[in-house]
Amino acid sequence: MTSTPPPPPILKVAPKIVKRVLRPFQEFARIGSLGGIVLLVTTAVALTWSNSPYADTYFHIWETQITVGSAESPLTLSLHQWINDALMVVFFLLVGLEIKREIRVGELSSPRQAALPIVAAIGGMVVPALLYVAVTHGTPAMDGWGVPMATDIAFALGILALLGPRVPIGLKVFLAALAIVDDLGAVLVIAIFYTSSIAWGAVAGAAVCLVILLVLNVRQVADLTPYMVVGIALWFFFLQSGIHSTIAGVLLALTIPTSSRINAEEFSARARRLINEFERTETGDLLVITSKGQQDALNSLDVAVSSVNAPLLKLEHSLTDLVAFGIMPLFALSNAGVRLSGVGEAITSPVSIGIALGLVLGKMAGITLFSALAVRWGVASLPAGVTWRSLHGAAWLGGIGFTMSLFIAGLAFRDAEMLDAAKLSVLVSSCIAGVVGFLLLYGVPPVHEDHADNVDHDIATDPSARALNQGPFDGSREGSRG
């Protein structure tokens, strides 16, 4: 027998670099279900608090006025506004980073790969909106047509993570890409249809900030500090403009550079040289590094690591946990509270019925139907290992609206009763869609041993699929923040 020659050193290093570059996929998979659990807990707290003897404190606390800035030009917003109009900008910044990453290196990077999730996402937005309009046509409630269009990516991927190997890897990647396209659709809907009267002076200020950000991007400025400083000014101008301020987060994300200053091969060579220098100048003290040569090598290695890691990925990595375990739970706590005393009347209102039909039936029907048409017409094909049965289950998970649906509801409804009805319907409908989707996918047989080798090969050759395949309770700690 002839032995296979070992791969060149760079081929050994390249997969490690690829895994590092695609770490955000893995981070999201790792925290997906945990973030969903935190969201469920904070939602339960909000519902309990808003229906307890202390309900008045729940509703009053979010109206607390908070002022920042100088006495000459103070900015005063309620606590609820600080959460929805300021902290949620960070959430939309992360959404924008995910969209840009997917377009550059993910499932949306090639037309053939992107076709199915894009078409499915369009169906999952159009059909729910049409169902909602059909129910609420001619009533003030029709303004909420954007509410059932959204998918909560954290909950949807969290449920897939809980199902583990029962779910084909291709389905996880498909649903992640679909949810990203869905988020992009929601951002466009907010920007175009849920914008009040426009203050053009503030828009001009925002345009200047955007030009500065684009100049930083063109000059490939890797330091994130100037982007964040200009981004804060961009947010302020959007806040004053009448266009919802969260759009500033998406625009900021689109200007963050995606390229690194050195490539994988150069980093590998530089890192080896610096590690050799570190070992050569070692003084024998293992507790305190006193050698100047070692310190210089460490500093240079730190610069090399920073240079090979793209600014977009660094920012996304730093925001993922903050958004999942801080901002989104706080948003749920401040927005999910609704009085259940009038639940009977609220659940039968046109708002509730329209949202329920949109999320529970419209999402499932739109995603499944448009996917079937795309495959039938040859526009796209099913991912490897994905059956129509498993795609149908994933389509139900698309009906988990939650975060984005609650956010759009807050923009669409100024009437308190309509808003409460919308919140209640979003919560109930998302639960129904999630449970049905989980049960359908749980009934899908796990991967058979006769094609397990093919699955292993897919994981080995597709780092993004490998990351998505790891559940939050896997033994693997790759990518975690130990």
C-alpha positions as CSV (number, residue, x, y, z in Angstrom):
1,M,0.0,0.0,0.0
2,T,1.2,3.5,-0.7
3,S,0.8,6.0,2.0
4,T,-0.8,9.4,1.4
5,P,1.7,12.2,1.7
6,P,1.0,14.7,4.5
7,P,-0.6,18.0,3.3
8,P,1.6,21.1,3.0
9,P,1.9,23.1,6.2
10,I,-0.3,25.9,4.8
11,L,-3.1,23.4,4.2
12,K,-2.9,22.4,7.8
13,V,-3.2,25.9,9.0
14,A,-5.8,27.1,6.5
15,P,-8.8,25.2,8.1
16,K,-7.9,26.7,11.4
17,I,-8.0,30.2,9.9
18,V,-11.3,29.5,8.2
19,K,-12.8,28.3,11.5
20,R,-11.6,31.5,13.1
21,V,-13.1,33.7,10.4
22,L,-16.4,31.8,10.5
23,R,-16.5,31.8,14.3
24,P,-19.6,34.0,14.4
25,F,-21.6,31.1,13.0
26,Q,-20.5,28.9,15.8
27,E,-21.0,31.6,18.4
28,F,-24.6,32.1,17.3
29,A,-25.2,28.3,17.2
30,R,-23.7,28.0,20.7
31,I,-25.8,30.7,22.3
32,G,-29.0,30.3,20.2
33,S,-31.0,28.2,22.5
34,L,-29.6,29.7,25.6
35,G,-30.5,33.2,24.4
36,G,-34.0,31.8,23.6
37,I,-34.3,30.5,27.1
38,V,-33.4,33.9,28.6
39,L,-35.9,35.6,26.3
40,L,-38.6,33.1,27.5
41,V,-37.8,33.8,31.1
42,T,-37.9,37.6,30.7
43,T,-41.1,37.4,28.8
44,A,-42.7,35.3,31.5
45,V,-41.4,37.9,34.1
46,A,-43.0,40.7,32.0
47,L,-46.3,39.0,31.8
48,T,-46.4,38.0,35.5
49,W,-45.3,41.5,36.6
50,S,-47.8,43.3,34.3
51,N,-50.7,41.2,35.7
52,S,-49.6,41.2,39.4
53,P,-50.7,43.5,42.2
54,Y,-47.6,45.5,41.2
55,A,-48.7,46.0,37.6
56,D,-48.8,49.8,37.9
57,T,-45.1,49.8,38.7
58,Y,-44.4,47.8,35.6
59,F,-46.1,50.3,33.3
60,H,-44.8,53.4,35.1
61,I,-41.2,52.4,35.3
62,W,-40.7,52.4,31.5
63,E,-42.0,56.0,31.4
64,T,-39.2,57.2,33.7
65,Q,-37.5,60.2,31.9
66,I,-33.7,60.0,31.5
67,T,-31.6,62.9,30.3
68,V,-28.1,62.8,28.9
69,G,-25.9,65.6,27.5
70,S,-25.2,69.1,28.5
71,A,-27.7,71.5,30.1
72,E,-27.6,73.6,26.9
73,S,-28.6,70.7,24.6
74,P,-30.0,67.8,26.7
75,L,-31.5,64.7,25.2
76,T,-34.4,63.4,27.2
77,L,-36.1,60.1,26.5
78,S,-38.2,57.7,28.5
79,L,-36.6,54.5,29.7
80,H,-38.8,52.7,27.1
81,Q,-37.5,54.9,24.3
82,W,-33.9,54.5,25.4
83,I,-34.4,50.7,25.0
84,N,-36.4,50.8,21.8
85,D,-34.7,53.7,20.1
86,A,-31.1,53.4,21.4
87,L,-30.2,50.0,22.7
88,M,-32.1,48.3,19.9
89,V,-29.8,50.2,17.4
90,V,-27.1,47.8,18.7
91,F,-29.4,44.8,17.9
92,F,-29.9,46.2,14.4
93,L,-26.2,46.8,14.1
94,L,-25.6,43.1,14.7
95,V,-28.4,42.2,12.2
96,G,-26.6,44.4,9.6
97,L,-23.3,42.7,10.3
98,E,-24.9,39.3,9.9
99,I,-26.5,40.3,6.6
100,K,-23.2,41.7,5.3
101,R,-21.3,38.6,6.3
102,E,-23.9,36.3,4.7
103,I,-23.7,38.2,1.5
104,R,-19.9,38.2,1.4
105,V,-19.0,34.7,2.6
106,G,-22.2,32.9,3.6
107,E,-25.2,31.3,2.0
108,L,-26.1,34.5,0.2
109,S,-22.7,34.8,-1.4
110,S,-23.6,33.0,-4.7
111,P,-26.8,33.2,-6.7
112,R,-27.4,29.5,-6.7
113,Q,-26.9,29.2,-2.9
114,A,-29.0,32.3,-2.2
115,A,-31.9,31.4,-4.5
116,L,-33.9,29.1,-2.2
117,P,-33.7,31.1,1.1
118,I,-34.3,34.4,-0.7
119,V,-37.4,33.1,-2.5
120,A,-38.6,31.3,0.6
121,A,-38.2,34.5,2.7
122,I,-40.1,36.5,0.2
123,G,-43.0,34.0,0.4
124,G,-42.7,34.1,4.1
125,M,-43.2,37.9,4.1
126,V,-45.7,38.4,1.3
127,V,-48.3,35.7,2.3
128,P,-48.6,36.7,6.0
129,A,-48.9,40.4,5.0
130,L,-51.7,39.6,2.5
131,L,-53.6,37.4,5.0
132,Y,-53.3,40.2,7.6
133,V,-54.6,42.8,5.1
134,A,-57.5,40.5,4.1
135,V,-58.6,40.3,7.7
136,T,-58.1,44.0,8.7
137,H,-59.0,45.7,5.4
138,G,-60.8,49.0,5.9
139,T,-60.0,49.2,9.6
140,P,-57.4,51.2,11.5
141,A,-55.7,47.9,12.3
142,M,-54.5,47.5,8.7
143,D,-51.4,49.6,9.6
144,G,-50.0,46.5,11.4
145,W,-49.5,44.5,8.2
146,G,-45.8,44.4,8.8
147,V,-46.1,42.6,12.2
148,P,-46.6,39.0,10.9
149,M,-43.8,39.3,8.3
150,A,-40.9,38.9,10.8
151,T,-39.0,35.8,12.0
152,D,-37.1,35.7,15.2
153,I,-33.7,34.2,14.3
154,A,-32.6,33.5,17.8
155,F,-35.7,31.4,18.7
156,A,-35.8,29.6,15.4
157,L,-32.2,28.6,15.4
158,G,-32.4,27.8,19.2
159,I,-35.1,25.2,18.5
160,L,-33.0,23.7,15.8
161,A,-30.0,23.5,18.2
162,L,-32.2,21.6,20.7
163,L,-33.1,19.1,18.0
164,G,-29.4,18.4,17.4
165,P,-28.6,15.7,14.7
166,R,-32.2,15.1,13.9
167,V,-32.1,18.2,11.8
168,P,-30.1,18.0,8.5
169,I,-27.2,20.5,8.4
170,G,-28.5,21.9,5.1
171,L,-31.7,22.8,6.8
172,K,-30.0,24.7,9.6
173,V,-28.0,26.7,7.1
174,F,-31.2,27.3,5.0
175,L,-33.1,28.6,8.0
176,A,-30.3,30.8,9.1
177,A,-30.0,32.3,5.6
178,L,-33.8,32.7,5.4
179,A,-33.9,34.5,8.7
180,I,-31.2,36.8,7.6
181,V,-33.1,37.7,4.4
182,D,-36.2,38.1,6.6
183,D,-34.4,40.5,8.8
184,L,-33.3,42.5,5.8
185,G,-37.0,42.7,4.7
186,A,-38.1,43.8,8.1
187,V,-35.4,46.6,8.1
188,L,-36.7,47.8,4.7
189,V,-40.3,47.7,5.8
190,I,-39.4,49.8,8.9
191,A,-37.4,52.3,6.9
192,I,-40.0,52.8,4.1
193,F,-43.4,52.2,5.7
194,Y,-43.0,53.0,9.4
195,T,-41.4,56.4,9.1
196,S,-43.1,59.6,10.3
197,S,-42.7,63.1,8.9
198,I,-39.1,63.7,7.8
199,A,-36.8,66.5,9.1
200,W,-34.5,67.1,6.1
201,G,-31.9,69.0,8.1
202,A,-31.3,66.0,10.3
203,V,-31.3,63.8,7.2
204,A,-28.5,66.0,5.8
205,G,-26.5,65.5,9.0
206,A,-27.0,61.7,8.8
207,A,-25.9,61.8,5.1
208,V,-22.6,63.6,6.1
209,C,-22.0,60.9,8.8
210,L,-22.6,58.2,6.3
211,V,-20.1,59.8,3.8
212,I,-17.5,59.9,6.6
213,L,-18.2,56.2,7.3
214,L,-17.8,55.3,3.7
215,V,-14.5,57.2,3.5
216,L,-13.3,55.2,6.5
217,N,-14.3,52.0,4.7
218,V,-12.7,52.9,1.4
219,R,-9.5,53.8,3.2
220,Q,-9.7,50.4,5.0
221,V,-9.5,51.9,8.5
222,A,-9.4,48.8,10.7
223,D,-9.7,50.5,14.1
224,L,-13.4,50.3,15.1
225,T,-13.3,53.4,17.3
226,P,-13.9,56.0,14.6
227,Y,-16.7,54.0,13.2
228,M,-18.4,53.9,16.6
229,V,-17.9,57.6,17.2
230,V,-19.4,58.6,13.9
231,G,-22.1,55.9,14.3
232,I,-23.3,57.6,17.5
233,A,-23.6,60.9,15.6
234,L,-25.4,59.0,12.8
235,W,-27.9,57.6,15.4
236,F,-28.5,61.0,16.8
237,F,-29.4,62.5,13.4
238,F,-31.7,59.6,12.6
239,L,-33.4,60.1,16.0
240,Q,-34.1,63.7,15.0
241,S,-35.0,62.9,11.4
242,G,-38.3,61.0,11.7
243,I,-36.8,57.9,10.1
244,H,-36.6,55.3,12.8
245,S,-33.2,55.5,14.5
246,T,-32.6,51.7,14.4
247,I,-31.9,52.1,10.6
248,A,-28.7,53.8,11.7
249,G,-27.4,50.5,13.1
250,V,-27.9,48.7,9.8
251,L,-26.2,51.5,7.8
252,L,-23.3,51.6,10.2
253,A,-22.9,47.8,9.8
254,L,-22.7,48.0,6.0
255,T,-19.7,50.4,6.3
256,I,-17.6,48.1,8.6
257,P,-14.8,46.5,6.5
258,T,-14.9,42.8,5.9
259,S,-11.3,42.3,4.7
260,S,-8.3,41.7,6.9
261,R,-5.0,43.5,6.6
262,I,-3.0,40.2,6.1
263,N,-4.1,36.9,4.6
264,A,-4.0,33.5,6.2
265,E,-0.7,32.4,4.7
266,E,1.1,35.6,5.8
267,F,-0.4,35.3,9.3
268,S,0.7,31.6,9.5
269,A,4.3,32.5,8.6
270,R,4.4,35.5,10.9
271,A,2.9,33.6,13.8
272,R,5.4,30.7,13.5
273,R,8.3,33.1,13.4
274,L,7.0,35.0,16.5
275,I,6.3,31.8,18.4
276,N,9.9,30.6,17.6
277,E,11.2,33.9,18.8
278,F,9.1,33.6,22.0
279,E,10.6,30.2,22.7
280,R,14.1,31.2,21.8
281,T,14.1,34.2,24.3
282,E,12.5,32.2,27.1
283,T,14.3,32.9,30.4
284,G,13.0,29.9,32.4
285,D,10.5,31.9,34.6
286,L,7.2,30.3,33.8
287,L,5.1,32.5,36.1
288,V,6.2,36.0,35.1
289,I,7.4,36.8,31.6
290,T,10.3,39.2,32.1
291,S,12.1,38.6,28.9
292,K,12.0,41.7,26.6
293,G,12.2,39.3,23.6
294,Q,9.2,37.4,24.7
295,Q,7.2,40.5,25.4
296,D,8.1,41.9,22.0
297,A,7.0,38.6,20.4
298,L,3.7,38.6,22.3
299,N,2.9,42.2,21.3
300,S,3.8,41.4,17.7
301,L,1.6,38.3,17.8
302,D,-1.2,40.3,19.2
303,V,-0.9,42.8,16.3
304,A,-0.8,39.9,13.8
305,V,-4.0,38.3,15.3
306,S,-5.7,41.7,15.1
307,S,-4.6,42.1,11.5
308,V,-5.9,38.7,10.3
309,N,-9.3,39.2,11.9
310,A,-11.6,41.4,9.9
311,P,-13.2,44.4,11.7
312,L,-16.7,43.1,10.9
313,L,-16.0,39.7,12.5
314,K,-14.4,41.3,15.5
315,L,-17.3,43.6,16.1
316,E,-19.9,40.9,15.5
317,H,-18.0,38.6,18.0
318,S,-18.0,41.3,20.6
319,L,-21.7,42.1,20.2
320,T,-23.3,38.7,20.0
321,D,-23.5,37.9,23.8
322,L,-24.3,41.5,24.6
323,V,-27.3,41.4,22.3
324,A,-28.4,37.9,23.1
325,F,-28.1,38.1,26.9
326,G,-28.5,41.8,27.5
327,I,-30.4,43.9,25.0
328,M,-32.9,41.4,23.7
329,P,-34.0,40.2,27.2
330,L,-34.3,43.9,28.3
331,F,-36.4,44.6,25.2
332,A,-38.6,41.6,25.9
333,L,-39.0,42.7,29.6
334,S,-40.1,46.2,28.6
335,N,-42.3,45.3,25.6
336,A,-43.9,41.9,26.3
337,G,-45.9,43.0,29.3
338,V,-49.7,43.1,28.5
339,R,-52.7,43.0,30.8
340,L,-54.6,39.7,30.4
341,S,-57.8,40.9,32.0
342,G,-59.3,41.6,28.6
343,V,-57.8,38.7,26.8
344,G,-61.1,37.4,25.5
345,E,-61.9,40.6,23.6
346,A,-58.3,41.1,22.5
347,I,-57.9,37.6,21.1
348,T,-61.0,38.0,18.8
349,S,-60.0,41.5,17.5
350,P,-59.0,41.9,13.8
351,V,-55.5,42.7,14.9
352,S,-55.1,39.4,16.8
353,I,-56.7,37.3,14.1
354,G,-54.7,38.9,11.4
355,I,-51.4,38.4,13.2
356,A,-52.3,34.8,14.2
357,L,-53.2,33.9,10.6
358,G,-50.1,35.5,9.3
359,L,-47.6,34.0,11.7
360,V,-49.1,30.6,12.2
361,L,-50.4,29.8,8.7
362,G,-49.1,32.5,6.4
363,K,-45.4,32.0,7.3
364,M,-45.7,28.2,6.9
365,A,-47.6,28.4,3.6
366,G,-45.5,31.2,2.1
367,I,-42.2,29.6,2.8
368,T,-43.3,26.1,1.7
369,L,-45.2,27.2,-1.4
370,F,-42.5,29.6,-2.7
371,S,-39.8,27.0,-2.0
372,A,-41.7,24.4,-4.0
373,L,-42.2,26.8,-6.9
374,A,-38.5,27.8,-6.9
375,V,-37.5,24.1,-7.0
376,R,-40.1,23.2,-9.6
377,W,-39.1,26.0,-11.9
378,G,-35.4,25.1,-11.6
379,V,-34.5,28.4,-9.9
380,A,-33.2,26.5,-6.8
381,S,-32.7,23.0,-5.4
382,L,-33.2,21.5,-2.0
383,P,-30.0,21.5,0.2
384,A,-28.3,18.1,0.6
385,G,-30.1,15.9,3.1
386,V,-33.2,18.2,3.3
387,T,-36.6,16.7,2.5
388,W,-39.9,18.4,1.9
389,R,-41.0,17.1,5.3
390,S,-38.1,18.7,7.1
391,L,-38.4,22.0,5.1
392,H,-42.1,22.1,6.1
393,G,-41.1,21.8,9.7
394,A,-38.6,24.7,9.3
395,A,-41.3,26.7,7.6
396,W,-43.4,26.5,10.8
397,L,-40.4,27.8,12.8
398,G,-40.4,30.8,10.5
399,G,-43.7,31.8,12.2
400,I,-41.8,32.6,15.4
401,G,-42.1,36.4,15.2
402,F,-41.4,37.6,18.7
403,T,-38.6,40.2,18.9
404,M,-39.0,41.8,15.4
405,S,-42.8,41.4,15.4
406,L,-43.1,43.1,18.8
407,F,-40.8,45.9,17.6
408,I,-42.8,46.5,14.5
409,A,-46.1,46.4,16.5
410,G,-44.8,49.2,18.7
411,L,-44.2,51.3,15.6
412,A,-47.5,50.4,13.9
413,F,-50.0,50.9,16.8
414,R,-50.4,54.0,18.9
415,D,-53.7,52.8,20.3
416,A,-53.0,51.0,23.6
417,E,-55.7,48.4,23.0
418,M,-54.5,47.5,19.5
419,L,-50.9,47.3,20.8
420,D,-51.9,45.0,23.6
421,A,-53.9,42.8,21.2
422,A,-50.9,42.7,18.8
423,K,-48.5,41.7,21.6
424,L,-50.7,39.0,22.9
425,S,-51.2,37.6,19.4
426,V,-47.5,37.7,18.7
427,L,-46.7,35.8,21.9
428,V,-49.4,33.1,21.4
429,S,-48.8,32.7,17.7
430,S,-45.0,32.4,18.1
431,C,-45.5,29.7,20.8
432,I,-47.9,27.7,18.5
433,A,-45.6,28.0,15.5
434,G,-42.5,27.0,17.6
435,V,-44.2,24.0,19.2
436,V,-45.6,22.7,15.9
437,G,-42.3,23.2,14.1
438,F,-40.4,21.4,16.9
439,L,-42.8,18.4,16.9
440,L,-42.7,18.1,13.1
441,L,-38.9,18.2,13.0
442,Y,-38.7,15.9,16.1
443,G,-40.6,13.3,14.0
444,V,-38.1,13.5,11.2
445,P,-35.8,10.4,11.5
446,P,-32.3,11.3,12.5
447,V,-29.4,10.9,10.0
448,H,-29.0,7.2,9.0
449,E,-25.7,5.5,9.4
450,D,-25.7,4.5,5.7
451,H,-25.0,8.1,4.8
452,A,-23.4,9.4,7.9
453,D,-20.0,9.5,6.1
454,N,-21.5,11.9,3.6
455,V,-22.7,14.1,6.5
456,D,-19.3,14.0,8.1
457,H,-17.7,15.0,4.8
458,D,-20.2,17.9,4.5
459,I,-19.2,19.1,8.0
460,A,-15.5,18.8,7.3
461,T,-15.7,20.7,4.0
462,D,-18.3,23.4,5.1
463,P,-17.1,25.2,8.2
464,S,-20.3,27.3,8.4
465,A,-22.4,24.1,8.4
466,R,-20.1,22.5,11.0
467,A,-20.6,25.5,13.3
468,L,-24.4,25.5,12.9
469,N,-24.4,21.7,13.6
470,Q,-23.0,22.1,17.1
471,G,-25.6,22.4,19.7
472,P,-25.2,24.6,22.8
473,F,-24.6,21.6,25.1
474,D,-22.0,19.9,22.8
475,G,-18.8,18.8,24.4
476,S,-16.9,20.8,21.9
477,R,-15.7,24.2,23.2
478,E,-14.4,25.5,19.9
479,G,-15.3,29.1,19.6
480,S,-16.5,29.5,23.2
481,R,-15.3,32.2,25.5
482,G,-14.1,29.9,28.3
